[in-house]
Amino acid sequence: MFAGRYLWWMLIAIAIFLFFTMCFDYVTWLTVVSSGCAHVAGSCGPIIVTMTGSMKPSGVYLAGAIILVVTLARVHYLSMNWAWGVVVAIWFVASAPFPLLLASGWTGQLKPETVLDGLPVAFLFLVVFCAYIGWAFEDSGARPLGAWRALRMIIRFSAVYGALLALSEAPAFATIPGRLLGDMRLSASIAALQPGLNDLLTLGRGRDTFAYVVFAVFVAGLAASLLPQNLAELKARFAQPFTLRGSRQ
């Protein structure tokens, strides 16, 4: 999937999400008012239940599905390792509750401390990675993650850490396998392992301080991979603003 088409679909998904989380309640109200159901006792209930209980969640799920599918398609188009698709899926599942939390801010019920407490580190990883692969690598002939092996290893290590942290924090990774296989004991076993994994990844501090450090390394690595990988070209680019016009090179 080309970068332009990827960005277009991402904007469409964001617009769908904003419509269903912030504007769809007004559509429901307008439908109830225009239908005249208020004149018949109890007839408005099915309309409200259908629109808020089925149509609204379906729109939110549609936006999420578009984001996930186009991101995986972009990863495949860039010929990145298939493991990136797995990492993106893990970040996506762990981040899913957070956009719904932000949507409640439209009603004035959201406080800044609630946002900070509910912000998963996986959401930050996902947003930065989606922004990164939106870069038009196919136009410049650049290689995703850069040509330097050490830099690619740093980026991959940071991404794997973010995925493991998401696995240790999101309850969905414990409940989903049990529901799919019909074995709730499996879910209980996974849930019992998550705190230990989280303690290992957070160095036993129970906070995400180290996770934010790794995230900063991830961002810095992705930014560095966009720089020219040829040292001579990189030196020339940094020296260009300090070179007087008309002077000898």
N, C-alpha and C positions, 0 to 999 in steps of 0.2 A: 504494500500500500504506500503510494507516494506521500511525501510529507504534507503537501497541500490538502490532499484528500483526507489524510489522518486528522489534521487540525480542523477541517470542516466538520467531520463526524464528531469530533470531541466537542466542538461548539454546539452542535445540534443536541448532543446528549446533555450538556449542561443546561441548555435552554429548556429541554423537556423536564429535567429535574426541577428547575426553578419554577416552571409553570405548575407542576403538580404539587409541589410543596408549599408554594406561596400564593398561587392564584386559583387553584382548583376549588378551594372552599367557596370563593365568590361565584364560581360557575354552579356549584351545588345550590347555593342560596338562590341564584337567579332561576335555576330550574324549578326549585320548590315554589318560588313566588309565581312564576309564569304558568305552572301546571294547575294552579287553583286547588291543590290538594288540601289546603287548610280549611276548606269548606266542608270536608268530609273527615270526621274524626278518625285518626289512626292511619289515614292513607298516605301521609308524608313519610312515615317511618321506613317503608320498603325502598323508597327513592333515596333517602339519605343513606341507608345502610348499603345500598348498591353502589352509590357514587363514592362514599368515603371509605367503605369497607372493602370494595373490590376494584373500582376503577382507579382510585388514587394510588393505592399500593402498586397496582399493575403499571402505572406510569412511571413510578419511581424505580421499579424493577427493570423496566424497559431501558431507562437511562443508564442504569448500572450495567446492564447486559451490553449495550452499545459500547460503553467505555472499555469493558473487558475485552470484547471481541476485536475491536479496532486496534487496541493496544497489542494483543497477541498477533494480529495480522501484520502490524508494523514491525514487530520483533522478527517475525518470519521473513518479511520482505527484506529486512536489513541483514538477513543470514546470520543472526546472532544465535548463540547456542540455545538449544531447546530448554535448558535449565532456567533460562531467564523467564520463559513462559510460566514455569512452575513457581518461581519466586514472585512474579507479578500476581499470579492467582492467589498466593498466600497473603501478600500485602492487601489485595483487594478484599478478600474475605474478612481480614482483621480490621479493615478500615470501614466496612459497610455501615456500622451503627453511627459513625461520627457525622456524616452528612445529614442524617436524619435528626441528629441533635442540633446541628446548626439551623435546620429548617424551623425549629421551634422558636428561634430568635425573632422571626417575623411577627409573632404574637406578643413579643415583649416579655416572655417568660424565661429568657436565657440570660444568665449572668456571666461575666468574664471568667470568674473562678471556675464555673461549671465547664466552660470551654476548655480551660487549661487542664482540668482534672480528667476530662473525657477525651483529650487529644491523644490518639495512639501514635507512637513513633512510626508505625507502618504506614500511616496516612501520609506523613512527610516524605518517606522514602518513595511511595507511589507517585505523589505529585511531582517530585523532582525528576523521577525517572521518565514519567510521561512527557514532561516538558523537554527533557533531554532528547528523547527519540523523535521529537517533533522537528529537530534540526534537519535541514535538507542535506543529509550526507551524500545522497545520490547526485546532487548537483555539483558539489565540490570535489567528489571523488575521495573524500575522507573516509577513514575506517572508524566505525563505532567503537568506543572505548579506547581509541588511540592505537598507535603502533608500538608504544613502549610496553614491553612485557611486564615490567615491575609495576607500572601504573595500572595495567589491566588486572593484575593480581590483587592490588590494593582495593580496586573498585569491586571486584568479585567477592573478596573477603568481607567487605563492608555490607554488601547486598545479602550475603548468606547470613551474616550476623543479624541483620534486620529481619530476615525471614524466620530465623529460629526464635528471635524475640517475639515475633508475632504469633508463632505457634505456641509459645509458653504463656501468652497473655490472653488470647482470644478464646472465650468459652466455646465458640462455634466449632473449633477443631476437636473438641472432646465430644460434643453432642452429635455432629453430623455423621461420623463413622458408625456410631451405635444405631442411629436411625436408619441409615442405609442398609446395614447388615441385620437389623432387628435384634441386636444384642446390646442391651443397656449396660451390661457388665464391662464391655469394651470401653464405653464412654466413661464409666467410673474409673477404670484403670488409667486411661489417658489423662483424665482430670487429676488423678493423684500424682502423675508424673510431671505435670505442668509447673507446680510450685518449685520443685527441685531444679528443673531446667531454668526457670526464671531467676532463681537465686544464683545459679552458676553464671548466667549471662550478665547479671547486674552486680556481680562480685559480692553477693550476699548483703547488699545495702538496701534492697527493696525499693530502690528508686531508679529512674531512667537516666541518671546523670551520665553514666558511661555510654548509654545508648545514644545520647545526643552528641557525644564526642565522636562516636563512630559515624553518626549521620553527617557531622561536619566534615569528616574525612571523605565520606562518600560524595558529598557535594563538591568538595575541592578536587577530588579525583576526576569527576565528570567534567568540571570546568577546565582542568588542565588538559584533558583529552581533546578538547576543541582547539587547543593551540597548535600551531605548526609543529609537526614532529621532527622536521629537519632542523638541526641546531643552527645552521647558518641562516636559514629563513627566519627562525625564531629571533635570532640576534638582530637581524636586519629590521624586523617588524618593531622590536622594542627600541631600536636606535633611531628609527625614522622620525619620531616627533622631536628629537633633539638634534637633528641634522639640519643645518641652515640651507635654505634654498640657494642653489647655484654653487654650493661647495662641492669639492671633490669627494667621491665615495672612497 
